[in-house]
Amino acid sequence: MKADLREWCENHEIPLLGIADANTWEEPLFSPWIPDAYHPNSIFPGTRSVIVIGLPIPLPSLESSPSIQYREMYRTVNALLDQFTYRIAVRLNQAGYPSVPIPRDGYGGIGALVKNPIAFFSHRHAAYLAGLGTFGLNNMLLSPEYGPRVRFGSVFTTADIEPDPIRTDDLCTRCMECVERCPVKAVRKDGYPEGLTNKTACAKYSAALDKKAISPCGVCIKVCPIGSDRAFYGREDIGIYREDAADSPLRKAWDHIRSHGSL
């Protein structure tokens, strides 16, 4: 079954796939841990495996953030994740394994996040438990391939699928770029889980950007040096994102994009 899932993902341009044993949610790996109500078996009793897929946000689509370009790409990737997890769940159901896809965003919009900055299920924790990456200072999951520039979707299934090992290394280099560049100083230097991001400050800033039609923010994601995508696009030097960086064709491109789409 796992080989079949991997082949299906490869055929549908899904580069990241990981499997987590639903029981791993029951044994805290650090503190604070995920509350019981947010565990797969609390949401879909009988879950044995959690299938996690990841789709990257192309780095050039993110570099102008906050902008209309990143906003639209963010929406596109979220929509694809919902479609792909739905199709995976249907395939498993047809094979005789009751399964359910979990929506990419488990909250009622940015206004709801300001009131209660948490979704009903954490896909990033699922990706961590499925061996797809480790947490960075910005509380985002970092993958070797794309750093934090990847979105995740999950499927709960009663099928017993061989899980992937949880990564034991630490991909974050503690470069402090996400801490220093956060527009609302929501990222703490002591990192996750000790230094939880100020989600309320982050949500309020995103709500303000949403009124301009250029949310989410994305700054702590674009400046992260982790990910082989940086070398692929020739963006190893993260100094190019600093406001005092020398003028360049890239900066002119970002300024052009930012001058459009905002209300």
N, C-alpha and C positions, 0 to 999 in steps of 0.2 A: 504493500500500500504506500509506503514512504517513497519508494522508487517511482511509483505511478504519479504521486503528487509532484515529485521533483521534475519529472518529465513534462507534466502538464504546465507547471510554472515556467519551465524553459521555453515551451512552445507559445507561451503567452507573454513573453518579455517581462517576467517577474524575476528579478535577479536574486532576491533574498527569500529564503524559506527556512523556518526553524520549527521544531516541535518541542513542546514542553509537557511534562507530566503534570496533570492537574493537581496531584498531591503535593507538588513542591510549594504551592501557595500556603500549605498548612504548616510549614516549618520555617519560621522566620530566619532569614539570612543576615539581616542587619536591623537596626532600630533607628527611626520608627519603621514598622513593617506595615504591610497592606492589611487594613481592617477586614474582618471575616465577611462582612456584607459584600465586599468587592472581589471575593474569590470566585473563580469559575463555577465551583459546585454550589455556591450560594445563588448564583444568577441562573444557572442551568443545571439543576441537580442530576447527577449521573454522568457528568463530564469526566472523561478519563484522559483525554489529550486536548491540548490547545495548539492549533496550527496557526503560525504567525507568518505573514508575508510582508515584504518591505519593498516599496517603490521609491526611488530617489527623486529629489528635486534637483534638476540640472543646475549646477552652480551658477552659470551665467544668468539664469532666470531669477536667481536669488540676490545677485550682487547689487541690484539697484534698490533693494528693499530699504525702508518700506515703500512700495510702489504698486501700481496697478498690474505690472508684469508678474510680480511674485504672487499677488493676490489671486490672479487667474490661474496660475500654475498650481498653487496650493489647492484651489477648488477642484481643478482637473484631477490631481493625484488622489484627493479624497474620494471623488466620485468613482475613480477606477478601483480603488481599494474596496469600496462598498460593493461594486459589481463583481470583482473577482472573488471576494470572500463569500458572496451569495452563491456564485457558481460552484465553488468548492463544496459548500454545504449541501447544495442540491445533488452533486455527484455522490457524496457520502450517503445522503438519504436514500438515493436510488440504489446504492450498494447494500442497504439494510442497516446503516448506522445512523441513528437519530443525531442530527447535528444542527447547529444554528450559527449564522454569521452575526458578529457583533458590529454595530455601526461604528464608523470611524470616529465620529464626534458624539460622545454620549452626554450632551448637554444641550440646552435650548438657545444657543446663540451667545454672543459675547456679553449681552446684558445679564444672562443667567450666570455667567462665570464671574461677573463682578459681585453678584450676590452670594454665590457659592462656588469658588474657583476650583472645582473638581468634577470630573466625569464619573459615570457609574461604573466604568471599567478602565483600567490603565493598560493601553496597548504597549507602552514603552516598558513597563515591568514584564509584560508577557514576552516581549522581544528579548529582554534580558534573561528571563528564565528559559527561553528557547535557544540561548547561546548565540544570539545575533550581535551582541555588543556589550559595552560596559558604560556606566554613567559618568558624565563629565561634570565639571563645576557648575555648569548651567542647568543641571538636573535633567538634561536631555540624554538619550541613549546614543552613544558614539559607536559607529560601525567602522571596521577597517577600510571598507570600500568607499563610504560616503561621509564619514564623520557623523555629525548630527543631521545632515541634509537628506534624511530619509524618513518617510512616513510609514506607519505600520498598521496592519489590519489583522483581526483574529477570527478564528472559527472554533467554537466549542463542539467537541464530538465525543460520542460514547465509544468510538473506535479506540482500541489500544494500539498506539503507534509508537515505535521506538523513539524515545526522546533524544534530543541533542544535548551534549554537555554544556553546562554553564561555563562561560569564560572565567578563568582565574587570574588573567592579567589585568592591567589597568591601561586603557588606551589614552586617557587624559594625560597631557604633559604638564598641567598646571601653569600654562603660559600666561594666564590671567587676562587674556584678551576679552573673553566674554564678561569678566567682572568689570574691567575698566571701560568697556564700550557700551554697556547696557545704558540706554537713555534715561531710565528711572532708577538706576542703581539697585535693581531687584536681585542680582546675582551675588552670592556671598563667596568669599575666597576660600572658606573651609570646605566647600563642596558637598556633594550629596553622599550619604543622607544627613551628615552632621549639619551642613549649611543649606537648609531648604530655601529655594528661591521664594521671594516674596510674591506669591501668586496673585494677591490682590492688586499690588502695584502694577504688575505685568498686565493683568486683565483690564484695569482702568486705562492704562496707556493704549492697549489694543482697542478698547471701546472708543477712545478719542480718534484713533486712526480709522476705525470702521466708519465713523461719521464722514470721513474724507474719502471713503472707498479705497483705502490703501492698507488695510489690515490683512494679515497679522504683521508684527514688527519684523522679526527675522534677523535682527542684527547679531545676536549671540550665536546664531547658526552660521551665518555667512563668514564670520571672522575666525571660526574654529579652524586650526591648522591640520586637524586630523582628517584622514581620508585620501585614498589614492586618486579620487576625482580631481584633487587640486593639481597633481602632476599632469593628469590627462588634459586639463584645460590650461596648463601653464600658469597656475596661480599659487605657486609655492610661497611667494612673498606676500604675507598677509598685511604688510605695511601699506599696500595699495589702497586699503579701505580707510586709512586715517584721513581726517579732514585736512591735515597739513601736508598730505602727500603731494608730490609734484603733479602738475597737470599732465594728462595723458589721454590718448584716444579712448581708453576705457572710462575714465572719469567723464569725458564729454558724452559718451554713450549713456552712462547712468543719469547724468543731468538731463539729457533729452527725454529719457523714459519718465523720470520723476516730474517733468513738466506737463505730463499728460495723464488723464484719467482721474486725477484728484478732484473732489468736489470743492 
